[in-house]
Amino acid sequence: MNFWGADGMSSRTLVSRRVITIAIALTPLALATTVTGCNRQTTGTGDASRPRIAFVMKTLNHPFFLDMKRGAEEAASRLNVELVVQAAERELDVEKQTQIIENLIQTGIQALCVTPSGSKEIASVLGKATRANIPIVVADTRLDQAAAAAANVKFGTFVGSDNYEGGRLAGQFMVQATGGQAKVAILEGIPGHETGDSRLRGFRDAVASSPGITIVASQPANWERDQGFTVFQNMLQAHPEVDALFAASDLMALGAVEAIAAANRTGKVRVIGFDALDDARKAIDAGRMLGSVAQSPHDMGKLSVESAYKLIRGESVPADQKVPITLVTKTEGR
């Protein structure tokens, strides 16, 4: 049964319109909830008087980026900044990272910090951020210059370590630790990504002048521990003469350490990693790894947020900001 109001509309029609109005009003909230559910994030209170900075990382399933997140949060708290931290589940998921940035641009962020999952692939969406007049801070992994230019990306600063120099340090230590005589395998990161490629170039350049150092195998393990295990297990089977390994990240190195143990070759393959994660430091102390190149992810996070804050305020920042790197061995870096 319908009841008619004074304006000639039935009660059922009125109720329907109210339902539609409520649904429309709730749509932005529903969308915001969807973003929160799909991506890990840290948000502030939503105070409009506080600058709102987004930090999009490669992943939050890695100790390196969790340390970077802590540094960013400390800086945000000190500067009274609302910080939003989001990331894809997997470090190599460039498409998801792009979607996250697309969504954040729509929410009205005032600055964007990003650790690119793809040096080339991420340029297009960063071009959109530039057109939206959002200051950009690039951290950890440099953008591909040609891709950034093609997408008209303008970023305020790069914050990160010198990955080439880190690879060179690892190579020099390999020569020293092996007496310049070794059959070396390499576990690469994601092919075509600036971070891993720079580390590899630095390592190869450092060992090139030592004729007794021979690189017998080099394959990607995509920054992941399980792939480090599988790829290096296959390497050991194909190249039983391998007695040294450079892994472009500690997660891959730790996977390789497990493969070495499974092959009953612990102590017979000298392993050098990159990142100096806590588990790698323990492996170094236990004699399962020779060393690892330590970066400063906490400082990267802190400096990125500080730089974004300055850019929002119209202040200048250096175009390139380096954080220190050191070599951690059993007797050094403690």
N, C-alpha and C positions, 0 to 999 in steps of 0.2 A: 504494500500500500504506500502511495506517495502522499506527502503533505506539502501543500504549496505555501510559499511565503508571500510577503507583501509585494515583492518585486516580480512575482509571477514564476519564480523558479521553485521546483520541487525540493523537498528536504534531501532526497537522494542526490540531486544535482549539486546542492550546496556541500554536502559531505564529500562528494567526489572531488570538487574543486579544492576543498581544504586539504584533502589527502595529497593531491597533486602539488599544492603549494608547499606542504611540509616536505615532500620528497625532494622538490627542487632546492629547498633551503638546506637539506641535509647532504646534498650531493658533494659539495666541497669537503665536508667532514669525512664522508665515505672515501673519497679519493685520497685524502691525507692519511687515513687509516690504512689504506692499501699500500701506500708508499712505506709507511712505518713497518708493516708486516713483512714486506718483501726484502727489506734491507736493514742490516744492523745500523743503528744510529744513536747518537747522543744529541739531545736537544736542550736548549735553555728554556727559560720560562715564557718566552714569547713577548717579553717587554719591548715595546716599540722604540723605547729610548736607547736600547742597546744595539750596537752594530751586529748584524747577523752574517756570520761567515760559515761557508760550507767547506768541509774537507773531505774530498772523495779519494779514498785510497784504493789500492789494487785489491786488497782483501783484508779481512780482520781475522783470518785463520792462520796467521803467521806471527811469531813473536816479534819479528822486526817491525811490523806495522802496528802491533799493539804498543810497543815502546814509543813509536812515533805518535800514536794517538795520545798517550799519556803526556808527552811533551806539549802537544797542541792544547790539551785540556788545561794544563798548568798555566800556559800563556793566556788562554781565554779567560780563566778565572781571575788572573792578576789584572787583565785589561778590562774586565767587566764586559766581555764579549759573549754573545749567544753563539755557541758553536754547534754545528750539525755535522756529524761524522757518519759517512755511509760508504759501503763497499760491496762489491760482488762477492759471492761465495768463493769463487776460484780466481786466482791471480791472472789467469790468461783469458778471462771472460770480458773481452773488450766491448762486446755488444751490450752486456748488462751495465758496464760502467758508463757507456754512452747514454743509455736510458736513464740512469740515475741523474746524470748531469742535466739532461733534457728536463726532467721533472723539477730539479732544483732551480733552474733558470725561471721556471714558471711561478715559483713560490716567492720570488722577490728577494733573493739573497743579495747582499751588498758586496761580497767578494767571494772568490772561489779559489781554494787550494786543491791541487790535484796531483796524484802520482800516476802518470799515464800507464795503463795496461798495454797500450800500443802506441809507440812513438808517432806513427803515421796515422793510424786509424782514428785516434782521438781528436785529430786536428779539426775535423768538420764541426763537431759540436762545440769545440772551444771557439771556433769562429762565430757561432751563434751567441756565445757569452760575450765576446768582444762587441758584437753589434748591439747587445743589450746594455752596453757600458758597464759591465761587471769586471772589476779588476781581477786579474788571474795571477796566481803564484804557482809555478810548476816546481814540484819537489821530486827528488830521488832519480827520476828518469827524464832525460831531456827529450824535447819534441824533435821530430825530424824537421830540419830547417825548410826543406822544399815543400813538405806537406803543410807546414804552418804558414808559409808565405802564400801558398795557393789558396788557403782558407782565410787569409787575411787575419790571422790570429795575432793579437797584441797582448803580450803578457808582461807583467811588471818586473819579475825577477825569477831566476832559477835558484833553488836551494838544494844542495846535495853534495855528495863526496865526489872525488875524482876517481871514477871507476877504472880508467886506464892506469892511473898511478897505483891503484890497489892491485890490479892484475900484475903490474910490473914488480911490485913488492913481493907478491906471491912467487913470481918467476925467479927473482933474485934469491929468495929463500930456498926455493927448490934446488937451484944450482949449488948453493952453500951446503944444504943438508945432505945432498947426495954425492958431494965431491965432484959434481959435474959429470956423473955417469948414471944414467937412468933411462929406463923404457917407460915413457909417460903416457897415461891415458887422461883424457879431459872429458868432464861432464859439463856440457854447455847449458845455458838457460833456454829461453824461447828464441828460436832463430829470428833474426831481424830486429830484435829489441835492443835498443841502444845500451842499456845497462850491461847485459851479458856480453854483447859484442865488444864493448870497450874493455871489459875485463879480459876477454880472450886475447885481444890485440896486445894489451899490456903484458900479459903472461908470455905470449909467443915471442914478442920483441925482446923480452928479458932473457929468454933461454936460447935465442937464435945464435948468439955468439959462443955458445958452448957446444962443440961438435959431439960431445959425449952424451948429450941429452937428445933423445929421439922421441918424438911424439908418434906413437904407433896407432892410436885410435882417438877419435873425438866425435862425440854424439850428444844431441840434446837430451836432457831429462826434465825439461820444462819446469825447473825450480822445485819439483815435488820429491818428497822423501821416498815414496813407494816406487816412483820411476827411477830414482837414483839407485835403488836396490836392484831393480830388474835390469836396467841398462848396463850397470857395472857387472852384474852377474854374467850377462851375456858377453861382455868385454873380456872378462877373465877366462871364459871358456874359449873364446876365439883367439885371445892373445895371452896365453899363460906366462909369457915372458914379462908382462907388465909388473913393475915393482914400485911405481909411483903414480899418484893421481892428483890432478888439480880439478876441484869442483868449483864452479862459479857461484855456488851458494852452499851454506852449511847444511840445509835440509837435504840436498842431493848428496853431500859428503857423508852425512850420517846414514843415509840409505846405503851408500857404498860401503861404509864400515860394517854394516850388517851383512852385506854380501861377502865381504872379506872374511868375516867370522864364519859364515855358513860354508865357505870354501876351505876352512881351516888354514887361513893364511894371515891371521892376525899377527902384526909385527913384521910382516914381510912385504907389505905394500905401504909406502909412506904417503899419507893423505894431507893435503892442504886445502882448506875451505875458504869461505868468504862470508862475513857477517859477525863472526865471533858470538854466536848465540850461546845461551847458558849450557845447553846440551853439548855443544861443540867444545866449550871450555872444559867441561867434565871429561870429554873424550880425550882432549889434549893432556889433561892431568893424569889420565889413566894410561896414556901411551898409545891410544888407538888412533890418534891424529897427531900430525907434527905441529900444525899451527892453523891460524885463520886470520884473515884480514878484518879488523874491527872498524865498523863505521860508527856513526853517531845518530841513530834514528830519533832518539829523544830530542837532540838539538835540532834536527831537521824539522820536527813537528813544531817545536817552540818558535824557531826562527820563521817558519812559514806563516804562522798565525800573526806574529809580530809584524811581519812585512805586509800581510794583507790589511792589518789594522792601519798601518801607516798609509797605504795606498788609498784606503777609504777616506782618510783625512786629507788627502792631497799632498802628502809628503813624498819625497823622493827616496828610493831605495836602490842599492847597487844592482846592476843587471845580473850579476853572477855572484852567489854567496856560497863559499865552500865550507863544509864542516870537516873536522880532522879525521884522518884514517891512521891506524897503527897496526902493527903486526903482533898478534898474540901467539906466544909459544909457551912451552912448559915453564920456562924461566923468565919470560918477558910478559909485560902487559898485565901483571897482577896488581 
